[in-house]
Amino acid sequence: MENIGNNPENGNGNHSNGSGKPAWMSDPLVKEIPAKKLQFLEELFAQGQGKSQKEMMAYLMPAMKRAKKENLTFTPQEVSAAIAAIKKYSSEEELKKIDKILEKSRQGGK
């Protein structure tokens, strides 16, 4: 039986890759991101599942404050790599949500 979490074509970023963590966390794109940062992103991604765009934006603000409190800062390269990896393992519906949220964040949340 194949492990569907390793297949980027299956469209589900939530399935694990056999190690108990989402498949995107083992993608070569994020291999340079420290484990603590990946864990934070994994929690953010998991808790954001099923939220509407508005709910997600409201959730992101306290999450970013928490990251700052824990001295977790992300370089633009780390953010780009993480987003690319997450998108690689996401369904069409998830991709649409991600794109909408990214567009809102570029507009300053307007």
Backbone as a printed PyTorch tensor [residue, N CA C, xyz], in Angstrom:
tensor([[[  0.8460,  -1.1880,   0.0000],
         [  0.0000,   0.0000,   0.0000],
         [  0.8790,   1.2350,   0.0000]],

        [[  0.6010,   2.1790,  -0.8920],
         [  1.4400,   3.3750,  -0.9670],
         [  1.0730,   4.3540,   0.1360]],

        [[  2.0400,   5.1130,   0.5660],
         [  1.8160,   6.1330,   1.5820],
         [  1.3760,   7.3980,   0.8750]],

        [[  0.0970,   7.7330,   0.9690],
         [ -0.4230,   8.8700,   0.2160],
         [  0.1570,  10.1910,   0.6730]],

        [[  0.6810,  10.2730,   1.8640],
         [  1.2660,  11.5150,   2.3530],
         [  2.5210,  11.9130,   1.6180]],

        [[  3.1700,  10.9900,   0.9380],
         [  4.3850,  11.3160,   0.1980],
         [  4.0920,  11.7480,  -1.2200]],

        [[  2.8610,  11.6970,  -1.6340],
         [  2.5070,  11.9910,  -3.0070],
         [  1.9640,  13.4090,  -3.1200]],

        [[  2.7390,  14.3370,  -3.7050],
         [  2.2450,  15.6970,  -3.8030],
         [  1.0070,  15.8060,  -4.6730]],

        [[  0.7600,  14.8270,  -5.5090],
         [ -0.3930,  14.8730,  -6.3860],
         [ -1.6970,  14.5370,  -5.6620]],

        [[ -1.6000,  13.9930,  -4.4340],
         [ -2.8300,  13.5910,  -3.7540],
         [ -3.5940,  14.7710,  -3.1900]],

        [[ -2.9220,  15.9280,  -3.0840],
         [ -3.6240,  17.1290,  -2.6840],
         [ -4.0310,  17.1750,  -1.2380]],

        [[ -3.2830,  16.5910,  -0.3340],
         [ -3.6560,  16.7290,   1.0600],
         [ -2.4180,  16.9860,   1.9010]],

        [[ -2.2530,  18.2060,   2.3090],
         [ -1.1050,  18.6100,   3.0940],
         [ -1.1510,  18.1160,   4.5230]],

        [[ -2.2800,  17.5370,   4.9360],
         [ -2.4030,  17.0790,   6.3140],
         [ -1.8720,  15.6810,   6.5420]],

        [[ -1.8140,  14.8570,   5.5080],
         [ -1.3600,  13.4850,   5.7090],
         [  0.0960,  13.4510,   6.0820]],

        [[  0.4260,  12.5370,   6.9590],
         [  1.8220,  12.4420,   7.3810],
         [  2.6120,  11.6410,   6.3690]],

        [[  3.9010,  11.7410,   6.5000],
         [  4.7980,  11.0290,   5.6000],
         [  5.3040,   9.7480,   6.2440]],

        [[  4.6450,   9.2930,   7.2750],
         [  5.0680,   8.0880,   7.9700],
         [  5.8030,   8.3950,   9.2560]],

        [[  6.2510,   9.6380,   9.4150],
         [  6.9720,  10.0130,  10.6240],
         [  6.0770,  10.7570,  11.6050]],

        [[  4.7920,  10.8890,  11.2830],
         [  3.8570,  11.5560,  12.1750],
         [  3.7190,  13.0420,  11.9130]],

        [[  4.5000,  13.5930,  11.0030],
         [  4.3750,  15.0040,  10.6860],
         [  3.8790,  15.1480,   9.2530]],

        [[  3.2760,  16.3010,   8.9370],
         [  2.7670,  16.4950,   7.5730],
         [  3.8770,  16.3430,   6.5370]],

        [[  3.5020,  15.8610,   5.3700],
         [  4.4740,  15.5970,   4.3030],
         [  5.2720,  16.8320,   3.9230]],

        [[  4.6440,  18.0080,   3.9260],
         [  5.3630,  19.2130,   3.5090],
         [  6.5440,  19.5290,   4.4190]],

        [[  6.5000,  19.0710,   5.6770],
         [  7.5810,  19.3590,   6.6210],
         [  8.8580,  18.5780,   6.2940]],

        [[  8.7440,  17.5530,   5.4740],
         [  9.9170,  16.7710,   5.0630],
         [ 10.3620,  17.1010,   3.6470]],

        [[  9.6980,  18.0590,   3.0330],
         [ 10.0270,  18.4250,   1.6640],
         [ 11.4080,  19.0880,   1.6300]],

        [[ 12.2010,  18.8070,   0.5900],
         [ 13.5240,  19.4400,   0.4630],
         [ 13.4790,  20.9690,   0.4900]],

        [[ 12.3480,  21.5630,   0.1060],
         [ 12.2340,  23.0150,   0.1090],
         [ 12.4260,  23.6250,   1.5000]],

        [[ 12.0600,  22.8640,   2.5440],
         [ 12.1260,  23.4130,   3.9090],
         [ 13.2550,  22.8190,   4.7460]],

        [[ 14.1580,  22.0820,   4.1200],
         [ 15.1950,  21.3870,   4.8890],
         [ 16.1300,  22.3290,   5.6380]],

        [[ 16.2540,  23.5750,   5.1920],
         [ 17.1470,  24.5320,   5.8530],
         [ 16.4510,  25.3120,   6.9740]],

        [[ 15.1510,  25.1450,   7.1170],
         [ 14.4110,  25.8730,   8.1610],
         [ 14.5460,  25.1080,   9.4740]],

        [[ 14.9510,  25.7960,  10.5610],
         [ 15.1090,  25.1220,  11.8560],
         [ 13.8240,  24.4320,  12.3260]],

        [[ 13.9970,  23.3370,  13.0420],
         [ 12.8710,  22.5090,  13.5060],
         [ 11.8600,  23.3090,  14.3210]],

        [[ 12.3230,  24.2110,  15.1750],
         [ 11.4050,  25.0020,  16.0120],
         [ 10.4870,  25.8600,  15.1430]],

        [[ 11.0320,  26.4190,  14.0900],
         [ 10.2260,  27.2330,  13.1810],
         [  9.2380,  26.3610,  12.4120]],

        [[  9.6880,  25.1950,  11.9680],
         [  8.7850,  24.2840,  11.2550],
         [  7.6400,  23.8310,  12.1550]],

        [[  7.9450,  23.5800,  13.4210],
         [  6.9040,  23.1670,  14.3680],
         [  5.8650,  24.2710,  14.5270]],

        [[  6.3200,  25.5080,  14.6280],
         [  5.4020,  26.6460,  14.7350],
         [  4.5120,  26.7130,  13.4950]],

        [[  5.1140,  26.5750,  12.3120],
         [  4.3470,  26.6190,  11.0670],
         [  3.3580,  25.4660,  10.9660]],

        [[  3.7850,  24.2950,  11.4330],
         [  2.8960,  23.1270,  11.4050],
         [  1.6760,  23.3720,  12.2800]],

        [[  1.8890,  23.9410,  13.4750],
         [  0.7610,  24.2630,  14.3640],
         [ -0.1480,  25.3000,  13.7190]],

        [[  0.4520,  26.3000,  13.1190],
         [ -0.3020,  27.3570,  12.4520],
         [ -1.1570,  26.7670,  11.3350]],

        [[ -0.5430,  25.9220,  10.5210],
         [ -1.2400,  25.2880,   9.4040],
         [ -2.3720,  24.3900,   9.9090]],

        [[ -2.0770,  23.5660,  10.9100],
         [ -3.0780,  22.6260,  11.4280],
         [ -4.2650,  23.3590,  12.0450]],

        [[ -3.9940,  24.3940,  12.8240],
         [ -5.0760,  25.1210,  13.4820],
         [ -5.8600,  25.9960,  12.5140]],

        [[ -5.2680,  26.2870,  11.3670],
         [ -5.9630,  27.0920,  10.3700],
         [ -6.8800,  26.2930,   9.4720]],

        [[ -6.7810,  24.9830,   9.5200],
         [ -7.6090,  24.1230,   8.6790],
         [ -9.0890,  24.3430,   8.9680]],

        [[ -9.8680,  24.5190,   7.9180],
         [-11.3110,  24.6490,   8.0530],
         [-11.7820,  26.0490,   8.4060]],

        [[-10.8730,  26.9640,   8.6610],
         [-11.2690,  28.3310,   8.9900],
         [-11.5570,  29.1050,   7.7050]],

        [[-12.4990,  30.0280,   7.8130],
         [-12.7740,  30.9060,   6.6840],
         [-11.6200,  31.8990,   6.5570]],

        [[-11.6090,  32.6100,   5.4660],
         [-10.5520,  33.6000,   5.2480],
         [-10.5470,  34.6300,   6.3780]],

        [[-11.7210,  35.0960,   6.7690],
         [-11.8320,  36.0990,   7.8310],
         [-11.3530,  35.5220,   9.1620]],

        [[-11.7700,  34.2920,   9.4690],
         [-11.3370,  33.6420,  10.7090],
         [ -9.8260,  33.4390,  10.7200]],

        [[ -9.2850,  33.0870,   9.5600],
         [ -7.8510,  32.8410,   9.4680],
         [ -7.0600,  34.1190,   9.7020]],

        [[ -7.5080,  35.2190,   9.1330],
         [ -6.8150,  36.4910,   9.3370],
         [ -6.8620,  36.8840,  10.8180]],

        [[ -8.0030,  36.6580,  11.4700],
         [ -8.1220,  36.9730,  12.9010],
         [ -7.2240,  36.0550,  13.7330]],

        [[ -7.0410,  34.8340,  13.2990],
         [ -6.1860,  33.8720,  13.9990],
         [ -4.7060,  34.1980,  13.8150]],

        [[ -4.3430,  34.6960,  12.6450],
         [ -2.9410,  34.9470,  12.3390],
         [ -2.3180,  36.0430,  13.1980]],

        [[ -3.0800,  37.0600,  13.5400],
         [ -2.5140,  38.1730,  14.3100],
         [ -1.9740,  37.7110,  15.6690]],

        [[ -2.7720,  37.0110,  16.4880],
         [ -2.2150,  36.5290,  17.7670],
         [ -1.0860,  35.5150,  17.5630]],

        [[ -1.1570,  34.7240,  16.4980],
         [ -0.1080,  33.7420,  16.2320],
         [  1.2080,  34.4530,  15.9330]],

        [[  1.1440,  35.5460,  15.1970],
         [  2.3600,  36.2940,  14.8780],
         [  2.9240,  36.9570,  16.1430]],

        [[  2.0440,  37.4140,  17.0230],
         [  2.5010,  37.9850,  18.3030],
         [  3.2020,  36.9190,  19.1310]],

        [[  2.6340,  35.7070,  19.1210],
         [  3.2550,  34.6020,  19.8530],
         [  4.6410,  34.2850,  19.2930]],

        [[  4.7480,  34.2900,  17.9730],
         [  6.0420,  34.0240,  17.3380],
         [  7.0630,  35.0710,  17.7750]],

        [[  6.6420,  36.3170,  17.7880],
         [  7.5440,  37.4000,  18.2000],
         [  7.9690,  37.2150,  19.6500]],

        [[  7.0210,  36.8480,  20.5150],
         [  7.3030,  36.6230,  21.9380],
         [  8.3160,  35.4860,  22.1100]],

        [[  8.2300,  34.4760,  21.2530],
         [  9.1400,  33.3250,  21.3210],
         [ 10.4130,  33.5510,  20.5000]],

        [[ 10.5950,  34.7980,  20.0440],
         [ 11.7650,  35.1540,  19.2290],
         [ 11.8910,  34.3160,  17.9560]],

        [[ 10.7490,  33.9980,  17.3680],
         [ 10.7400,  33.2730,  16.0960],
         [ 10.5410,  34.2830,  14.9770]],

        [[ 11.5840,  34.5050,  14.2280],
         [ 11.4760,  35.3830,  13.0720],
         [ 11.7880,  34.5630,  11.8330]],

        [[ 11.1170,  34.9080,  10.7630],
         [ 11.2740,  34.1720,   9.5140],
         [ 11.8350,  35.0940,   8.4440]],

        [[ 12.8450,  34.6210,   7.7530],
         [ 13.3850,  35.3900,   6.6360],
         [ 12.4110,  35.2810,   5.4680]],

        [[ 12.4720,  36.2050,   4.5240],
         [ 11.5980,  36.0860,   3.3460],
         [ 11.8110,  34.7540,   2.6120]],

        [[ 13.0500,  34.2680,   2.6140],
         [ 13.3420,  32.9940,   1.9490],
         [ 12.6560,  31.8290,   2.6790]],

        [[ 12.6620,  31.8660,   4.0140],
         [ 12.0050,  30.8060,   4.7870],
         [ 10.5030,  30.8240,   4.5490]],

        [[  9.9190,  32.0120,   4.5250],
         [  8.4810,  32.1240,   4.2820],
         [  8.1360,  31.5890,   2.9000]],

        [[  8.8980,  31.9950,   1.9010],
         [  8.6440,  31.5320,   0.5290],
         [  8.7800,  30.0190,   0.4140]],

        [[  9.8210,  29.4680,   1.0290],
         [ 10.0480,  28.0200,   0.9740],
         [  8.9080,  27.2590,   1.6550]],

        [[  8.4920,  27.7370,   2.8270],
         [  7.4150,  27.0620,   3.5630],
         [  6.1060,  27.1180,   2.7790]],

        [[  5.7850,  28.2830,   2.2240],
         [  4.5530,  28.4130,   1.4400],
         [  4.5970,  27.4980,   0.2190]],

        [[  5.7340,  27.4650,  -0.4490],
         [  5.8630,  26.5980,  -1.6340],
         [  5.6850,  25.1320,  -1.2590]],

        [[  6.2780,  24.7160,  -0.1430],
         [  6.1580,  23.3160,   0.2920],
         [  4.7190,  22.9890,   0.6740]],

        [[  4.0820,  23.8780,   1.4190],
         [  2.6850,  23.6430,   1.8280],
         [  1.7920,  23.5670,   0.5970]],

        [[  1.9820,  24.4780,  -0.3520],
         [  1.1640,  24.4830,  -1.5600],
         [  1.3490,  23.1970,  -2.3680]],

        [[  2.5460,  22.6830,  -2.3770],
         [  2.8660,  21.4680,  -3.1310],
         [  2.0100,  20.2850,  -2.6700]],

        [[  1.6350,  20.2670,  -1.4050],
         [  0.8780,  19.1550,  -0.8290],
         [ -0.5690,  19.5230,  -0.5180]],

        [[ -1.0630,  20.6160,  -1.0830],
         [ -2.4200,  21.0930,  -0.7850],
         [ -3.4070,  20.7550,  -1.8910]],

        [[ -4.6590,  20.6490,  -1.4970],
         [ -5.7430,  20.4100,  -2.4570],
         [ -6.0530,  21.7180,  -3.1910]],

        [[ -6.8520,  21.6250,  -4.2260],
         [ -7.2540,  22.8240,  -4.9750],
         [ -7.9650,  23.8160,  -4.0540]],

        [[ -8.8370,  23.3220,  -3.1920],
         [ -9.5670,  24.1920,  -2.2630],
         [ -8.5930,  24.8910,  -1.3030]],

        [[ -7.6390,  24.1330,  -0.7850],
         [ -6.6410,  24.7090,   0.1190],
         [ -5.7960,  25.7520,  -0.6090]],

        [[ -5.4360,  25.4720,  -1.8530],
         [ -4.6430,  26.4140,  -2.6420],
         [ -5.3770,  27.7370,  -2.8190]],

        [[ -6.6770,  27.6640,  -3.0740],
         [ -7.4680,  28.8890,  -3.2360],
         [ -7.4620,  29.7030,  -1.9470]],

        [[ -7.6290,  29.0300,  -0.8170],
         [ -7.6150,  29.7290,   0.4780],
         [ -6.2470,  30.3630,   0.7370]],

        [[ -5.2020,  29.6080,   0.4770],
         [ -3.8350,  30.1160,   0.6830],
         [ -3.6180,  31.3580,  -0.1690]],

        [[ -4.0040,  31.2860,  -1.4410],
         [ -3.8110,  32.4230,  -2.3410],
         [ -4.5930,  33.6480,  -1.8800]],

        [[ -5.8230,  33.4360,  -1.3950],
         [ -6.6220,  34.5610,  -0.8990],
         [ -5.9800,  35.1910,   0.3330]],

        [[ -5.5160,  34.3710,   1.2300],
         [ -4.8780,  34.8780,   2.4480],
         [ -3.5900,  35.6270,   2.1030]],

        [[ -2.8020,  35.0760,   1.1940],
         [ -1.5670,  35.7460,   0.7770],
         [ -1.8700,  37.0810,   0.1090]],

        [[ -2.9040,  37.1140,  -0.7030],
         [ -3.2920,  38.3610,  -1.3620],
         [ -3.7120,  39.4030,  -0.3190]],

        [[ -4.4910,  38.9810,   0.6650],
         [ -4.9200,  39.8980,   1.7350],
         [ -3.7100,  40.4190,   2.5010]],

        [[ -2.7540,  39.5350,   2.7870],
         [ -1.5780,  39.9580,   3.5610],
         [ -0.7330,  40.9530,   2.7540]],

        [[ -0.6860,  40.7940,   1.4380],
         [  0.0570,  41.7430,   0.5920],
         [ -0.6260,  43.1010,   0.5580]],

        [[ -1.9520,  43.0790,   0.7510],
         [ -2.7230,  44.3240,   0.7530],
         [ -2.7770,  44.9440,   2.1430]],

        [[ -2.0990,  44.3380,   3.0810],
         [ -2.0990,  44.8660,   4.4420],
         [ -3.3620,  44.5430,   5.2130]],

        [[ -4.0330,  43.4330,   4.8370],
         [ -5.2290,  42.9960,   5.5620],
         [ -6.4750,  43.7880,   5.2430]],

        [[ -6.4570,  44.5930,   4.1880],
         [ -7.6080,  45.4210,   3.8230],
         [ -8.7190,  44.5940,   3.2250]]])
